[in-house]
Amino acid sequence: MSELIQMEKRGHVAVITISNPPANTWTLASLGRLQEIVEGLSDDRDIYALVITGEGEKFFSAGADLKTFADGDAGNANAMAQAFGQAFDALTRFRGVSIAAINGYAMGGGLECALSCDIRIAEEQAQMALPEATVGLLPCAGGTQNLPWLVGEGWAKRMILCGERVKADKALEIGLVEEVVANGQSLEKALLLAEMTGKQSPSSVARCKTLIMSARNGRSHDDGWRMERELFVDLFSTEDQREGVNAFLEKRTPEWKNR
C-alpha cells in the first residue's frame, strides 16, 4: 500500500507522489494511504506546505481504474466513493498550503485531487477532464462542487456535462490552474511556491486559509468580516505573532514555531 503513495520531507515541505503506473490510478489502498499521510502532515508542526504530483512524465493521475466498477456492485461503488471523499477532504482541510504539480493527464479523480489543493501548476502537455458521465458515472470526489467555484458554471458544465477536455493553456485561461510551465518543470515551480510559504507565519497562513475557504460556505460579508477580526485577535495567543512582529522590528528573519 505504501508504495502506491510516496512521501518525502524536504525541510518544511512534504512531497507526495502518486505512484501507480502506468496511469497513476487510484485504489482503495492508495486513497486510504493519502488520507493517512495528509492527516499526519496536518499534525506535523514542522510541515508548512505539501506538493502532490504523479510519477513519470505522462500522468498526474487518470483517476479510478474503471475495472473497479465493471461489475456494477453498488457496495463496492460506495466504498470507493467514501474513500475518495475522505482522502480529498483531508487534502482540502490540510492545515498548510497544498500545491498540485500537474505533470500530465489529470482525469476524473486525478483532476478532483488537484481541485482539492489550494494551488495548481500545470505543465504544457497537461490535459484535464471530468469524463465520468461518458461512462455512466459522475464525479464523486468534489468535482461537481469545486470545479464551478474555480471556473464558473458555464465551463464546469462544458467539462462535466459535455465531457470537454481542456489543455493547459485553456485551463489557465479559465482559471482552472494558476500557472503553466514547460514540460518537466511543474514540480520545481511548485516547490518554489511551497518554499515561499516558509517565509509566512504558518499560524497566520492556517487562519487565512480558513477565512478564504469559508467564502464557499454561503456566509455573508458581515460574517466574513467578523471572522477576520476574531481570527486576527486569536493570533495574539500564538508565539508566531510575537516572533513575526519582533523579528521585523529587529530587522532579522523570523523563526516560526507554528504555535
ZAMI-370522 format. One record per residue: x, y, z of N, C-alpha, C in turn. Coordinates in pm, whole numbers, plus 50000, padded with zeros to 5 digits. Layout:
# ZAMI-370522
<node <X Y Z> <X Y Z> <X Y Z>>
...
# end
This chain:
# ZAMI-370522
<node <50082 49880 50000> <50000 50000 50000> <50086 50125 50000>>
<node <50192 50127 50083> <50274 50246 50094> <50345 50279 49963>>
<node <50366 50176 49879> <50436 50201 49754> <50350 50278 49655>>
<node <50217 50275 49672> <50128 50345 49580> <50133 50496 49601>>
<node <50166 50538 49720> <50178 50680 49754> <50312 50699 49823>>
<node <50399 50775 49762> <50531 50801 49820> <50532 50940 49882>>
<node <50605 50955 49991> <50614 51085 50056> <50755 51106 50109>>
<node <50807 51224 50084> <50935 51263 50141> <50925 51405 50193>>
<node <51000 51433 50297> <51002 51567 50355> <51129 51639 50314>>
<node <51111 51761 50266> <51223 51846 50229> <51213 51973 50312>>
<node <51276 51973 50425> <51263 52087 50516> <51120 52096 50566>>
<node <51056 52210 50543> <50920 52232 50587> <50817 52194 50481>>
<node <50861 52128 50375> <50773 52091 50264> <50768 51939 50250>>
<node <50648 51885 50232> <50631 51742 50205> <50596 51724 50058>>
<node <50661 51629 49993> <50633 51597 49853> <50565 51460 49848>>
<node <50444 51459 49796> <50366 51336 49783> <50361 51299 49635>>
<node <50392 51174 49604> <50391 51127 49466> <50293 51012 49451>>
<node <50198 51030 49357> <50105 50921 49324> <50183 50823 49237>>
<node <50198 50700 49284> <50291 50607 49220> <50221 50474 49191>>
<node <50137 50476 49090> <50069 50353 49048> <50068 50349 48895>>
<node <50185 50325 48833> <50195 50327 48688> <50112 50216 48625>>
<node <50072 50233 48498> <50122 50338 48409> <50046 50470 48418>>
<node <49924 50470 48477> <49841 50591 48472> <49816 50651 48610>>
<node <49887 50603 48712> <49872 50655 48848> <49726 50657 48892>>
<node <49657 50544 48868> <49516 50534 48906> <49502 50518 49057>>
<node <49383 50556 49105> <49353 50547 49248> <49293 50411 49281>>
<node <49326 50362 49400> <49268 50239 49454> <49222 50268 49597>>
<node <49147 50176 49654> <49109 50192 49794> <49233 50208 49883>>
<node <49336 50130 49851> <49458 50136 49932> <49528 50270 49919>>
<node <49542 50319 49797> <49615 50445 49778> <49538 50563 49834>>
<node <49404 50561 49822> <49324 50669 49879> <49334 50669 50031>>
<node <49330 50550 50090> <49345 50541 50235> <49481 50590 50281>>
<node <49582 50555 50204> <49718 50597 50238> <49733 50749 50224>>
<node <49673 50807 50118> <49679 50952 50102> <49615 51021 50221>>
<node <49498 50974 50261> <49431 51034 50377> <49519 51026 50501>>
<node <49578 50910 50524> <49663 50891 50641> <49783 50986 50638>>
<node <49845 50999 50522> <49963 51086 50510> <49926 51231 50534>>
<node <49820 51278 50469> <49784 51419 50479> <49741 51454 50620>>
<node <49665 51368 50683> <49625 51396 50822> <49746 51399 50913>>
<node <49844 51313 50887> <49967 51316 50965> <50046 51444 50944>>
<node <50047 51491 50819> <50119 51615 50789> <50050 51736 50854>>
<node <49918 51732 50862> <49846 51841 50928> <49883 51849 51076>>
<node <49915 51736 51135> <49953 51733 51276> <50102 51760 51298>>
<node <50178 51763 51190> <50324 51783 51200> <50354 51932 51195>>
<node <50393 51987 51306> <50416 52132 51316> <50536 52179 51235>>
<node <50620 52086 51191> <50736 52125 51111> <50705 52132 50962>>
<node <50585 52092 50920> <50547 52095 50780> <50453 52212 50755>>
<node <50493 52299 50663> <50415 52418 50631> <50340 52405 50498>>
<node <50387 52316 50410> <50326 52304 50277> <50345 52162 50227>>
<node <50258 52122 50134> <50277 51994 50066> <50259 52014 49917>>
<node <50331 51934 49840> <50320 51931 49694> <50282 51790 49655>>
<node <50182 51775 49568> <50144 51643 49521> <50159 51637 49369>>
<node <50219 51530 49321> <50243 51514 49179> <50231 51367 49142>>
<node <50243 51337 49013> <50234 51200 48966> <50369 51146 48924>>
<node <50388 51016 48937> <50513 50954 48894> <50517 50949 48741>>
<node <50635 50971 48685> <50651 50962 48541> <50629 51095 48471>>
<node <50625 51090 48339> <50619 51211 48258> <50487 51228 48184>>
<node <50393 51135 48199> <50271 51140 48119> <50145 51165 48202>>
<node <50138 51108 48322> <50016 51115 48401> <50040 51180 48536>>
<node <49956 51277 48570> <49938 51316 48709> <49857 51205 48775>>
<node <49735 51184 48726> <49655 51068 48764> <49536 51058 48670>>
<node <49507 50937 48625> <49392 50913 48538> <49266 50881 48618>>
<node <49270 50898 48750> <49153 50871 48832> <49143 50725 48870>>
<node <49021 50677 48891> <49000 50538 48929> <49009 50448 48808>>
<node <49057 50327 48829> <49057 50226 48723> <48913 50181 48701>>
<node <48863 50198 48579> <48723 50166 48551> <48690 50019 48574>>
<node <48790 49932 48574> <48764 49792 48603> <48703 49774 48743>>
<node <48730 49873 48829> <48676 49869 48965> <48524 49868 48965>>
<node <48463 49932 48864> <48319 49949 48861> <48250 49861 48757>>
<node <48326 49772 48694> <48271 49694 48583> <48163 49596 48627>>
<node <48167 49552 48753> <48069 49452 48798> <47937 49514 48841>>
<node <47928 49647 48844> <47803 49714 48881> <47765 49698 49027>>
<node <47860 49662 49112> <47832 49639 49254> <47821 49772 49328>>
<node <47701 49803 49380> <47679 49931 49447> <47759 49940 49578>>
<node <47778 49830 49646> <47856 49832 49769> <48000 49870 49744>>
<node <48056 49814 49639> <48192 49847 49600> <48202 49993 49560>>
<node <48101 50041 49485> <48099 50181 49444> <48094 50273 49564>>
<node <48014 50237 49664> <48005 50319 49784> <48137 50324 49858>>
<node <48206 50211 49866> <48336 50207 49934> <48435 50300 49866>>
<node <48437 50296 49732> <48529 50383 49659> <48491 50529 49675>>
<node <48361 50560 49666> <48316 50698 49678> <48352 50755 49815>>
<node <48331 50674 49919> <48366 50719 50054> <48516 50740 50068>>
<node <48595 50651 50010> <48741 50663 50018> <48789 50788 49945>>
<node <48733 50813 49826> <48767 50935 49753> <48732 51058 49837>>
<node <48610 51060 49891> <48566 51175 49968> <48652 51202 50089>>
<node <48686 51097 50163> <48765 51114 50285> <48908 51158 50254>>
<node <48967 51102 50148> <49104 51138 50113> <49114 51282 50066>>
<node <49023 51322 49978> <49032 51456 49922> <48980 51562 50019>>
<node <48892 51522 50111> <48852 51614 50218> <48971 51642 50309>>
<node <49049 51538 50338> <49170 51560 50419> <49266 51655 50348>>
<node <49276 51641 50215> <49364 51729 50138> <49313 51872 50141>>
<node <49182 51889 50126> <49123 52023 50130> <49146 52088 50266>>
<node <49136 52008 50372> <49145 52061 50508> <49288 52065 50561>>
<node <49385 52027 50479> <49525 52034 50522> <49554 52171 50580>>
<node <49616 52172 50697> <49640 52297 50770> <49725 52398 50693>>
<node <49822 52348 50616> <49911 52438 50544> <49866 52461 50401>>
<node <49963 52490 50314> <49935 52519 50174> <49959 52393 50091>>
<node <49860 52357 50009> <49873 52239 49923> <49881 52283 49778>>
<node <49975 52224 49705> <50001 52262 49566> <50004 52137 49479>>
<node <49926 52136 49373> <49928 52025 49277> <50023 52058 49164>>
<node <50121 51973 49142> <50213 51984 49028> <50161 51888 48921>>
<node <50081 51940 48829> <50012 51857 48731> <50107 51830 48614>>
<node <50170 51715 48619> <50278 51683 48525> <50230 51605 48403>>
<node <50099 51597 48382> <50047 51526 48267> <49896 51518 48275>>
<node <49839 51409 48223> <49694 51394 48224> <49639 51391 48367>>
<node <49536 51473 48391> <49464 51473 48518> <49318 51451 48484>>
<node <49272 51328 48497> <49139 51289 48453> <49055 51238 48570>>
<node <48927 51272 48570> <48837 51220 48672> <48890 51246 48812>>
<node <48908 51139 48888> <48959 51152 49024> <49098 51211 49033>>
<node <49172 51209 48922> <49301 51276 48919> <49284 51427 48923>>
<node <49192 51478 48842> <49164 51622 48845> <49100 51661 48976>>
<node <49012 51576 49029> <48949 51609 49156> <49052 51619 49269>>
<node <49158 51541 49261> <49267 51555 49357> <49330 51693 49346>>
<node <49358 51736 49225> <49417 51868 49204> <49321 51979 49247>>
<node <49192 51959 49223> <49092 52058 49263> <49086 52073 49414>>
<node <49128 51971 49487> <49125 51975 49633> <49243 52052 49691>>
<node <49338 52087 49606> <49456 52162 49651> <49430 52312 49644>>
<node <49513 52387 49712> <49500 52533 49714> <49544 52596 49583>>
<node <49649 52540 49522> <49711 52598 49403> <49742 52486 49305>>
<node <49729 52516 49176> <49756 52416 49071> <49855 52473 48970>>
<node <49965 52400 48948> <50064 52433 48846> <50061 52321 48742>>
<node <50042 52358 48615> <50030 52256 48511> <50144 52269 48410>>
<node <50191 52156 48360> <50288 52157 48253> <50218 52173 48118>>
<node <50293 52217 48019> <50234 52249 47889> <50161 52131 47826>>
<node <50207 52010 47852> <50145 51893 47789> <50025 51841 47866>>
<node <49996 51900 47981> <49888 51851 48067> <49752 51870 48001>>
<node <49664 51773 48025> <49525 51783 47983> <49437 51742 48100>>
<node <49323 51809 48112> <49235 51789 48228> <49092 51766 48184>>
<node <49023 51676 48254> <48884 51645 48220> <48815 51577 48336>>
<node <48682 51588 48338> <48596 51511 48428> <48499 51434 48338>>
<node <48544 51321 48284> <48467 51250 48181> <48375 51140 48236>>
<node <48342 51145 48364> <48269 51034 48425> <48136 51003 48356>>
<node <48063 51108 48315> <47932 51084 48254> <47944 51009 48122>>
<node <48061 51015 48060> <48084 50942 47935> <48072 50792 47954>>
<node <48099 50745 48077> <48092 50601 48104> <47982 50570 48206>>
<node <47883 50659 48216> <47769 50632 48302> <47791 50657 48449>>
<node <47891 50736 48483> <47920 50769 48622> <47910 50920 48642>>
<node <47949 50968 48757> <47959 51112 48780> <48075 51139 48875>>
<node <48130 51261 48873> <48239 51294 48965> <48187 51285 49109>>
<node <48252 51204 49191> <48202 51182 49328> <48303 51226 49434>>
<node <48407 51296 49392> <48511 51336 49487> <48530 51487 49487>>
<node <48418 51558 49474> <48423 51704 49483> <48422 51775 49349>>
<node <48425 51703 49239> <48434 51767 49109> <48318 51859 49077>>
<node <48194 51815 49106> <48079 51899 49076> <48070 52020 49168>>
<node <48140 52016 49280> <48136 52126 49376> <48253 52221 49361>>
<node <48373 52168 49340> <48493 52251 49333> <48514 52316 49197>>
<node <48483 52243 49090> <48509 52298 48957> <48430 52425 48929>>
<node <48299 52431 48956> <48226 52556 48929> <48280 52673 49009>>
<node <48330 52646 49129> <48384 52754 49212> <48505 52818 49145>>
<node <48583 52738 49076> <48706 52788 49014> <48682 52848 48876>>
<node <48601 52781 48795> <48591 52820 48653> <48456 52877 48615>>
<node <48360 52878 48708> <48227 52925 48676> <48138 52812 48627>>
<node <48008 52836 48630> <47913 52732 48597> <47922 52689 48452>>
<node <47943 52785 48361> <47945 52752 48219> <48054 52652 48182>>
<node <48177 52681 48222> <48286 52590 48189> <48275 52459 48266>>
<node <48223 52466 48389> <48202 52342 48463> <48104 52252 48390>>
<node <47999 52310 48333> <47901 52232 48258> <47962 52178 48128>>
<node <48045 52257 48064> <48111 52207 47942> <48198 52087 47973>>
<node <48271 52093 48084> <48362 51984 48117> <48290 51862 48173>>
<node <48185 51884 48254> <48117 51771 48319> <48003 51718 48233>>
<node <47919 51807 48181> <47802 51763 48106> <47834 51727 47962>>
<node <47931 51797 47903> <47969 51770 47763> <48095 51686 47752>>
<node <48162 51664 47863> <48284 51584 47861> <48400 51651 47792>>
<node <48402 51785 47791> <48508 51856 47720> <48640 51847 47796>>
<node <48744 51814 47724> <48878 51807 47779> <48950 51939 47751>>
<node <49023 51992 47849> <49094 52117 47828> <49244 52095 47839>>
<node <49316 52163 47753> <49462 52161 47760> <49509 52268 47858>>
<node <49637 52266 47886> <49691 52353 47991> <49666 52501 47963>>
<node <49683 52544 47837> <49664 52686 47808> <49520 52730 47831>>
<node <49424 52646 47795> <49284 52678 47821> <49254 52672 47970>>
<node <49314 52576 48039> <49294 52567 48184> <49340 52694 48253>>
<node <49449 52751 48206> <49498 52877 48261> <49401 52990 48230>>
<node <49352 52993 48109> <49261 53099 48066> <49133 53102 48148>>
<node <49080 52984 48183> <48952 52979 48254> <48967 52976 48406>>
<node <49091 52975 48455> <49114 52980 48599> <49120 52846 48667>>
<node <49133 52740 48589> <49144 52606 48647> <49281 52583 48709>>
<node <49385 52643 48650> <49519 52637 48706> <49571 52780 48720>>
<node <49670 52797 48805> <49725 52931 48830> <49845 52964 48742>>
<node <49911 52859 48690> <50029 52884 48606> <50056 52762 48519>>
<node <50109 52788 48400> <50154 52682 48310> <50304 52696 48293>>
<node <50375 52584 48305> <50520 52585 48293> <50561 52483 48187>>
<node <50687 52488 48150> <50738 52396 48050> <50730 52251 48100>>
<node <50729 52159 48007> <50725 52018 48042> <50841 51983 48136>>
<node <50809 51909 48242> <50910 51868 48337> <50941 51969 48446>>
<node <50871 52084 48445> <50904 52190 48539> <50799 52213 48648>>
<node <50691 52136 48648> <50582 52164 48743> <50626 52142 48887>>
<node <50700 52036 48913> <50743 52008 49050> <50837 52117 49100>>
<node <50929 52157 49016> <51024 52262 49055> <50950 52391 49090>>
<node <50853 52430 49006> <50778 52553 49032> <50694 52539 49158>>
<node <50632 52424 49174> <50551 52402 49293> <50635 52409 49420>>
<node <50755 52354 49413> <50844 52359 49530> <50888 52501 49560>>
<node <50909 52582 49456> <50944 52722 49479> <50832 52795 49553>>
<node <50708 52770 49511> <50594 52830 49580> <50584 52779 49723>>
<node <50606 52650 49739> <50599 52592 49873> <50705 52653 49964>>
<node <50824 52677 49910> <50929 52739 49990> <50892 52881 50029>>
<node <50817 52950 49941> <50772 53086 49973> <50682 53088 50094>>
<node <50604 52980 50112> <50516 52976 50229> <50595 52971 50358>>
<node <50720 52922 50350> <50803 52915 50470> <50841 53051 50523>>
<node <50828 53156 50441> <50855 53292 50485> <50734 53353 50556>>
<node <50620 53288 50541> <50498 53334 50605> <50482 53265 50739>>
<node <50415 53330 50830> <50384 53265 50957> <50286 53151 50931>>
<node <50321 53026 50965> <50227 52915 50944> <50100 52931 51025>>
<node <50109 52997 51139> <49989 53023 51219> <49896 53119 51146>>
<node <49954 53220 51083> <49874 53315 51005> <49816 53249 50881>>
<node <49897 53168 50812> <49852 53103 50690> <49732 53013 50717>>
<node <49738 52937 50824> <49627 52846 50856> <49498 52923 50876>>
<node <49504 53035 50945> <49384 53114 50969> <49338 53184 50842>>
<node <49432 53233 50762> <49394 53294 50634> <49324 53194 50543>>
<node <49375 53071 50541> <49314 52967 50459> <49172 52938 50506>>
<node <49151 52933 50636> <49017 52912 50690> <48922 53021 50643>>
<node <48969 53145 50645> <48885 53258 50603> <48854 53252 50454>>
<node <48955 53222 50373> <48933 53215 50229> <48835 53104 50194>>
<node <48853 52987 50254> <48766 52874 50225> <48624 52897 50277>>
<node <48610 52978 50382> <48477 53000 50439> <48386 53073 50343>>
<node <48444 53145 50246> <48362 53217 50149> <48279 53121 50064>>
<node <48320 52995 50056> <48245 52896 49978> <48119 52849 50049>>
<node <48108 52879 50176> <48001 52820 50256> <47877 52908 50265>>
<node <47869 53009 50180> <47750 53092 50176> <47740 53192 50289>>
<node <47851 53217 50357> <47847 53317 50464> <47833 53457 50405>>
<node <47769 53544 50478> <47756 53683 50434> <47889 53755 50451>>
<node <47902 53870 50385> <48023 53952 50403> <48037 53993 50550>>
<node <47926 54022 50613> <47933 54062 50754> <47994 53951 50838>>
<node <47953 53825 50811> <48009 53712 50885> <48158 53697 50856>>
<node <48196 53715 50728> <48336 53705 50691> <48421 53809 50759>>
<node <48372 53932 50760> <48447 54039 50827> <48458 54013 50977>>
<node <48349 53962 51036> <48354 53930 51179> <48459 53823 51206>>
<node <48460 53719 51122> <48559 53612 51139> <48701 53664 51123>>
<node <48721 53757 51031> <48855 53816 51015> <48901 53880 51145>>
<node <48815 53961 51202> <48853 54030 51326> <48880 53931 51438>>
<node <48796 53827 51447> <48812 53729 51554> <48942 53651 51539>>
<node <48973 53608 51417> <49095 53530 51397> <49219 53619 51405>>
<node <49205 53747 51370> <49316 53841 51388> <49354 53849 51536>>
<node <49254 53865 51621> <49280 53873 51765> <49331 53739 51816>>
<node <49279 53629 51760> <49320 53495 51802> <49469 53473 51780>>
<node <49527 53537 51677> <49670 53522 51650> <49755 53571 51767>>
<node <49700 53659 51849> <49778 53714 51960> <49796 53613 52073>>
<node <49737 53495 52056> <49761 53386 52151> <49873 53294 52102>>
<node <49934 53327 51987> <50037 53241 51929> <50177 53298 51951>>
<node <50274 53209 51952> <50414 53252 51958> <50456 53319 51827>>
<node <50399 53271 51716> <50440 53324 51585> <50406 53472 51569>>
<node <50296 53516 51629> <50261 53658 51619> <50369 53745 51683>>
<node <50409 53708 51801> <50511 53786 51870> <50644 53778 51796>>
<node <50678 53659 51748> <50803 53641 51675> <50804 53723 51547>>
<node <50694 53721 51473> <50690 53792 51345> <50707 53942 51361>>
<node <50635 54000 51454> <50643 54145 51474> <50780 54184 51526>>
<node <50831 54111 51623> <50960 54147 51681> <51075 54124 51584>>
<node <51065 54020 51501> <51169 53996 51402> <51174 54111 51303>>
<node <51058 54162 51263> <51055 54276 51172> <51118 54398 51237>>
<node <51081 54426 51361> <51133 54544 51429> <51283 54533 51454>>
<node <51330 54409 51472> <51472 54387 51498> <51551 54360 51371>>
<node <51483 54369 51256> <51545 54353 51124> <51618 54218 51111>>
<node <51548 54112 51147> <51603 53978 51135> <51499 53884 51075>>
<node <51542 53768 51033> <51449 53668 50978> <51375 53598 51090>>
<node <51243 53590 51083> <51168 53525 51190> <51194 53375 51196>>
<node <51185 53320 51312> <51197 53176 51332> <51061 53123 51377>>
<node <50985 53071 51281> <50849 53029 51309> <50845 52901 51393>>
<node <50748 52891 51480> <50727 52773 51563> <50599 52698 51526>>
<node <50514 52763 51445> <50383 52706 51411> <50302 52681 51538>>
<node <50315 52774 51630> <50242 52766 51758> <50197 52906 51798>>
# end
